[in-house]
């Protein structure tokens, strides 16, 4: 049984109710398993902020992978006019809540109790399944080994990646319609380093980067799980024309002090940078122009 969840219709869901369900479900999870799987559930304030970033709001077919209890889908349903939604979740505790929450949406939904990576690789290889107009994601954060089943599956479709969150992200991109919008909350670690370059190449080749939101406190996005991590929220468009990027900043997940600035894409990804590092300026303009100082990596000038 999923307790309070079954007593609440989807239309009456609000922040307090959904976060109550999130805490209830969280308490039932094995802490060791949760950490090992990279399961960190999305507070509804974050879910609402993420959903607010969608631009096209009608005739939406939504993807939510690693859906948990469905907080992100519920938040998106308040913003989008949904035609349908599909969610992936393996954890039986989460599934009991998620099933009830999807049923309350009042639109056709499908709950896949399958591994999103393996399922998506099959869909992409054999051109099966739905093409989505929108995706909203808080994927699991966990490294994957060189010979793991997930790494080998991704290689079948030419995707090389080292973490579950980048695998989820790339596979969602590959299942979007042209013009489809993706909003995701993930660690900042993919922005640089050689191991994530193949993923950055896929993301930047297939999508425009429209919005980057930065939490100025490292400990606040998932404070209930005591996650000390630099998380960012990205909004992208599959096949979008790359223009200027909106940067937004808040101290924490209350979003009481959001401030924004707009920068040229070349400030985010330098045209001459073969590594395709993603540089995120600060909330003020104190770093304006600094990107132009540095032209070479350490190896190019004989340093380690």
WOQUIUR-V594752 format. One record per residue. N is the residue number from 1. RES is the residue in three letters. OMEGA is omega in radians with two decimals (* if undefined). NEAR is the number of other ideal C-beta (glycine too) atoms within 8 Angstrom. D_LAST is the distance of its C-alpha to the last C-alpha in whole Angstrom. Layout:
n->{N & N}
res->{RES & RES}
omega->{OMEGA & OMEGA}
near->{NEAR & NEAR}
d_last->{D_LAST & D_LAST}
This chain:
n->{1 & 2 & 3 & 4 & 5 & 6 & 7 & 8 & 9 & 10 & 11 & 12 & 13 & 14 & 15 & 16 & 17 & 18 & 19 & 20 & 21 & 22 & 23 & 24 & 25 & 26 & 27 & 28 & 29 & 30 & 31 & 32 & 33 & 34 & 35 & 36 & 37 & 38 & 39 & 40 & 41 & 42 & 43 & 44 & 45 & 46 & 47 & 48 & 49 & 50 & 51 & 52 & 53 & 54 & 55 & 56 & 57 & 58 & 59 & 60 & 61 & 62 & 63 & 64 & 65 & 66 & 67 & 68 & 69 & 70 & 71 & 72 & 73 & 74 & 75 & 76 & 77 & 78 & 79 & 80 & 81 & 82 & 83 & 84 & 85 & 86 & 87 & 88 & 89 & 90 & 91 & 92 & 93 & 94 & 95 & 96 & 97 & 98 & 99 & 100 & 101 & 102 & 103 & 104 & 105 & 106 & 107 & 108 & 109 & 110 & 111 & 112 & 113 & 114 & 115 & 116 & 117 & 118 & 119 & 120 & 121 & 122 & 123 & 124 & 125 & 126 & 127 & 128 & 129 & 130 & 131 & 132 & 133 & 134 & 135 & 136 & 137 & 138 & 139 & 140 & 141 & 142 & 143 & 144 & 145 & 146 & 147 & 148 & 149 & 150 & 151 & 152 & 153 & 154 & 155 & 156 & 157 & 158 & 159 & 160 & 161 & 162 & 163 & 164 & 165 & 166 & 167 & 168 & 169 & 170 & 171 & 172 & 173 & 174 & 175 & 176 & 177 & 178 & 179 & 180 & 181 & 182 & 183 & 184 & 185 & 186 & 187 & 188 & 189 & 190 & 191 & 192 & 193 & 194 & 195 & 196 & 197 & 198 & 199 & 200 & 201 & 202 & 203 & 204 & 205 & 206 & 207 & 208 & 209 & 210 & 211 & 212 & 213 & 214 & 215 & 216 & 217 & 218 & 219 & 220 & 221 & 222 & 223 & 224 & 225 & 226 & 227 & 228 & 229 & 230 & 231 & 232 & 233 & 234 & 235 & 236 & 237 & 238 & 239 & 240 & 241 & 242 & 243 & 244 & 245 & 246 & 247 & 248 & 249 & 250 & 251 & 252 & 253 & 254 & 255 & 256 & 257 & 258 & 259 & 260 & 261 & 262 & 263 & 264 & 265 & 266 & 267 & 268 & 269 & 270 & 271 & 272 & 273 & 274 & 275 & 276 & 277 & 278 & 279 & 280 & 281 & 282 & 283 & 284 & 285 & 286 & 287 & 288 & 289 & 290 & 291 & 292 & 293 & 294 & 295 & 296 & 297 & 298 & 299 & 300 & 301 & 302 & 303 & 304}
res->{UNK & UNK & UNK & UNK & UNK & UNK & UNK & UNK & UNK & UNK & UNK & UNK & UNK & UNK & UNK & UNK & UNK & UNK & UNK & UNK & UNK & UNK & UNK & UNK & UNK & UNK & UNK & UNK & UNK & UNK & UNK & UNK & UNK & UNK & UNK & UNK & UNK & UNK & UNK & UNK & UNK & UNK & UNK & UNK & UNK & UNK & UNK & UNK & UNK & UNK & UNK & UNK & UNK & UNK & UNK & UNK & UNK & UNK & UNK & UNK & UNK & UNK & UNK & UNK & UNK & UNK & UNK & UNK & UNK & UNK & UNK & UNK & UNK & UNK & UNK & UNK & UNK & UNK & UNK & UNK & UNK & UNK & UNK & UNK & UNK & UNK & UNK & UNK & UNK & UNK & UNK & UNK & UNK & UNK & UNK & UNK & UNK & UNK & UNK & UNK & UNK & UNK & UNK & UNK & UNK & UNK & UNK & UNK & UNK & UNK & UNK & UNK & UNK & UNK & UNK & UNK & UNK & UNK & UNK & UNK & UNK & UNK & UNK & UNK & UNK & UNK & UNK & UNK & UNK & UNK & UNK & UNK & UNK & UNK & UNK & UNK & UNK & UNK & UNK & UNK & UNK & UNK & UNK & UNK & UNK & UNK & UNK & UNK & UNK & UNK & UNK & UNK & UNK & UNK & UNK & UNK & UNK & UNK & UNK & UNK & UNK & UNK & UNK & UNK & UNK & UNK & UNK & UNK & UNK & UNK & UNK & UNK & UNK & UNK & UNK & UNK & UNK & UNK & UNK & UNK & UNK & UNK & UNK & UNK & UNK & UNK & UNK & UNK & UNK & UNK & UNK & UNK & UNK & UNK & UNK & UNK & UNK & UNK & UNK & UNK & UNK & UNK & UNK & UNK & UNK & UNK & UNK & UNK & UNK & UNK & UNK & UNK & UNK & UNK & UNK & UNK & UNK & UNK & UNK & UNK & UNK & UNK & UNK & UNK & UNK & UNK & UNK & UNK & UNK & UNK & UNK & UNK & UNK & UNK & UNK & UNK & UNK & UNK & UNK & UNK & UNK & UNK & UNK & UNK & UNK & UNK & UNK & UNK & UNK & UNK & UNK & UNK & UNK & UNK & UNK & UNK & UNK & UNK & UNK & UNK & UNK & UNK & UNK & UNK & UNK & UNK & UNK & UNK & UNK & UNK & UNK & UNK & UNK & UNK & UNK & UNK & UNK & UNK & UNK & UNK & UNK & UNK & UNK & UNK & UNK & UNK & UNK & UNK & UNK & UNK & UNK & UNK & UNK & UNK & UNK & UNK & UNK & UNK & UNK & UNK & UNK & UNK & UNK & UNK}
omega->{-3.14 & 2.97 & -3.03 & -3.07 & -3.05 & -3.09 & -3.01 & 3.05 & -3.09 & -3.07 & -3.09 & 3.14 & 3.02 & -3.05 & -3.07 & -3.12 & -3.07 & 3.11 & 3.03 & 3.11 & 3.13 & 3.12 & 3.14 & 3.12 & -3.13 & -3.11 & -3.12 & -3.11 & 3.03 & -3.08 & 3.14 & 3.13 & -3.13 & 3.11 & -3.13 & -3.11 & -3.12 & -3.11 & 3.08 & -2.98 & -2.98 & 2.99 & -3.00 & 3.06 & 3.10 & 3.13 & 3.14 & 3.11 & 3.13 & -3.11 & -3.12 & -3.11 & 3.09 & -3.12 & 3.11 & -2.92 & -3.08 & 3.04 & -3.04 & 2.99 & -2.86 & 3.01 & 3.05 & -3.07 & -2.96 & -2.85 & -3.10 & 3.12 & 3.10 & -3.11 & -3.10 & 3.11 & 3.12 & 3.11 & 3.13 & -3.11 & 3.09 & -3.08 & -3.05 & 2.95 & -3.00 & 2.90 & -3.13 & 3.14 & 3.04 & -3.10 & 3.09 & 3.08 & -3.11 & -3.02 & -3.08 & 3.07 & 3.14 & -3.05 & -3.11 & 3.07 & -3.06 & -3.12 & 3.14 & -3.13 & 3.09 & -3.13 & -3.13 & -3.08 & -3.14 & 3.07 & 3.10 & 3.12 & 3.08 & 3.10 & -3.13 & 3.06 & -3.09 & 3.09 & -3.05 & -3.10 & -3.10 & 3.13 & -3.10 & 3.11 & 3.08 & -3.12 & -3.10 & -3.13 & -3.01 & 3.08 & -3.13 & 2.96 & -3.02 & 2.86 & -2.96 & 3.06 & -3.10 & 3.01 & 3.07 & -2.87 & 2.81 & -3.03 & 3.08 & -3.12 & -3.12 & 3.09 & 3.10 & -3.05 & -3.09 & -3.08 & -3.13 & -3.12 & -3.14 & 3.13 & -3.12 & 3.12 & -3.13 & 3.13 & 3.12 & 3.13 & 3.05 & -3.13 & 3.09 & -3.11 & -2.97 & -3.07 & 3.13 & -3.05 & 3.10 & 3.05 & 3.10 & -3.09 & -3.10 & -3.12 & 3.04 & 3.10 & -3.08 & -3.13 & 3.12 & 2.94 & 2.98 & -3.06 & 3.12 & -3.05 & -3.13 & 3.00 & -3.02 & 3.00 & -3.04 & 3.01 & -3.12 & -2.98 & -3.11 & -3.01 & 3.12 & -3.12 & -3.07 & -3.06 & -3.11 & -3.09 & 3.12 & 3.09 & 3.13 & 3.11 & 3.14 & -3.08 & -3.05 & 3.09 & -3.01 & -3.00 & 2.85 & 3.05 & -3.03 & -3.06 & 2.96 & 3.07 & -3.09 & 2.98 & -3.05 & 3.01 & -3.12 & -2.95 & -2.93 & -3.03 & 3.13 & -3.03 & 3.12 & 3.14 & 3.12 & 3.13 & 3.07 & -2.98 & 3.04 & 3.11 & 3.02 & 3.02 & 3.10 & 2.93 & -3.08 & 3.05 & 3.12 & 3.14 & -3.13 & 3.05 & -3.07 & 3.05 & 3.07 & -3.11 & 3.04 & 3.03 & 3.03 & -3.01 & 2.94 & 3.13 & -3.05 & -3.04 & 3.01 & 3.12 & -3.13 & -3.01 & -3.09 & 3.00 & -2.97 & 2.94 & -3.13 & -3.12 & 3.03 & 3.13 & -3.11 & 3.04 & -3.13 & 3.11 & -3.14 & -3.10 & -3.08 & -3.05 & -3.12 & 3.14 & 3.13 & 3.06 & 3.10 & -3.09 & -3.10 & 3.13 & 3.13 & -3.09 & 3.05 & -3.09 & -3.09 & -3.13 & -3.11 & 3.10 & -3.11 & -3.09 & -3.09 & -3.09 & -2.94 & -3.06 & -3.01 & 2.98 & -3.10 & -3.11 & -3.10 & 3.14 & 2.98 & -3.13 & 3.06 & *}
near->{4 & 11 & 7 & 10 & 13 & 8 & 4 & 11 & 6 & 12 & 6 & 7 & 11 & 6 & 8 & 6 & 11 & 14 & 10 & 9 & 16 & 15 & 9 & 11 & 15 & 10 & 6 & 6 & 11 & 5 & 6 & 6 & 9 & 11 & 8 & 7 & 9 & 10 & 12 & 10 & 14 & 13 & 12 & 13 & 10 & 12 & 16 & 11 & 12 & 15 & 15 & 7 & 12 & 14 & 5 & 9 & 8 & 6 & 6 & 14 & 14 & 17 & 15 & 16 & 14 & 13 & 13 & 17 & 14 & 13 & 14 & 16 & 16 & 15 & 14 & 18 & 13 & 7 & 9 & 12 & 7 & 12 & 8 & 11 & 17 & 14 & 15 & 13 & 13 & 8 & 10 & 5 & 9 & 13 & 12 & 11 & 15 & 15 & 10 & 11 & 16 & 13 & 8 & 11 & 13 & 5 & 9 & 6 & 11 & 8 & 11 & 10 & 6 & 8 & 7 & 12 & 13 & 11 & 11 & 13 & 13 & 9 & 11 & 11 & 8 & 6 & 5 & 5 & 5 & 8 & 9 & 14 & 13 & 15 & 16 & 16 & 17 & 10 & 13 & 10 & 11 & 10 & 6 & 11 & 6 & 4 & 5 & 8 & 6 & 11 & 13 & 9 & 10 & 15 & 9 & 8 & 9 & 5 & 12 & 7 & 13 & 8 & 13 & 14 & 14 & 13 & 15 & 15 & 15 & 14 & 16 & 16 & 14 & 10 & 14 & 15 & 8 & 6 & 10 & 14 & 15 & 18 & 13 & 15 & 11 & 14 & 10 & 9 & 8 & 13 & 10 & 6 & 7 & 5 & 5 & 15 & 10 & 9 & 14 & 13 & 9 & 11 & 12 & 10 & 6 & 9 & 13 & 10 & 13 & 10 & 12 & 14 & 13 & 11 & 14 & 8 & 7 & 7 & 7 & 9 & 11 & 11 & 10 & 8 & 9 & 7 & 10 & 5 & 9 & 8 & 12 & 13 & 14 & 12 & 12 & 14 & 12 & 14 & 9 & 10 & 4 & 6 & 6 & 7 & 14 & 10 & 15 & 11 & 10 & 15 & 9 & 11 & 12 & 7 & 9 & 6 & 6 & 8 & 8 & 8 & 9 & 7 & 10 & 7 & 11 & 7 & 9 & 12 & 11 & 8 & 5 & 5 & 8 & 4 & 8 & 10 & 10 & 11 & 10 & 10 & 10 & 5 & 8 & 4 & 6 & 5 & 8 & 6 & 6 & 7 & 9 & 5 & 6 & 6 & 4 & 6 & 6 & 7 & 7 & 6 & 7 & 4 & 5 & 3}
d_last->{56 & 54 & 56 & 56 & 54 & 57 & 60 & 58 & 58 & 55 & 57 & 57 & 54 & 52 & 49 & 51 & 52 & 49 & 47 & 50 & 49 & 46 & 46 & 49 & 47 & 44 & 46 & 47 & 43 & 42 & 39 & 37 & 38 & 37 & 33 & 33 & 34 & 32 & 35 & 35 & 39 & 39 & 41 & 44 & 43 & 39 & 41 & 43 & 41 & 39 & 42 & 43 & 40 & 42 & 44 & 46 & 49 & 51 & 52 & 49 & 48 & 45 & 42 & 41 & 39 & 39 & 41 & 42 & 46 & 45 & 45 & 43 & 45 & 48 & 46 & 46 & 49 & 50 & 49 & 49 & 52 & 52 & 53 & 51 & 48 & 47 & 45 & 43 & 43 & 43 & 43 & 47 & 47 & 46 & 48 & 51 & 50 & 49 & 52 & 54 & 52 & 52 & 55 & 56 & 54 & 58 & 56 & 55 & 52 & 51 & 49 & 47 & 46 & 44 & 40 & 39 & 36 & 38 & 41 & 39 & 38 & 41 & 43 & 40 & 41 & 44 & 45 & 46 & 47 & 47 & 45 & 44 & 44 & 42 & 40 & 39 & 37 & 35 & 33 & 32 & 29 & 28 & 25 & 27 & 26 & 25 & 29 & 30 & 34 & 32 & 29 & 31 & 34 & 31 & 30 & 34 & 34 & 31 & 29 & 25 & 24 & 23 & 25 & 29 & 29 & 27 & 30 & 32 & 31 & 31 & 34 & 36 & 35 & 36 & 40 & 40 & 43 & 42 & 42 & 41 & 39 & 37 & 36 & 34 & 32 & 29 & 26 & 23 & 20 & 21 & 20 & 16 & 14 & 14 & 17 & 19 & 19 & 22 & 24 & 23 & 24 & 28 & 28 & 28 & 30 & 32 & 33 & 33 & 31 & 34 & 33 & 31 & 32 & 30 & 31 & 30 & 30 & 28 & 31 & 34 & 34 & 35 & 36 & 39 & 36 & 34 & 31 & 28 & 26 & 25 & 28 & 29 & 32 & 32 & 34 & 34 & 37 & 37 & 37 & 37 & 37 & 34 & 35 & 34 & 32 & 34 & 32 & 34 & 33 & 35 & 34 & 36 & 38 & 41 & 40 & 42 & 40 & 38 & 37 & 36 & 35 & 34 & 31 & 31 & 29 & 26 & 25 & 24 & 23 & 22 & 24 & 21 & 18 & 18 & 16 & 19 & 18 & 21 & 21 & 24 & 25 & 27 & 31 & 31 & 30 & 28 & 25 & 27 & 25 & 22 & 21 & 22 & 19 & 16 & 16 & 13 & 10 & 6 & 6 & 10 & 9 & 7 & 4 & 0}
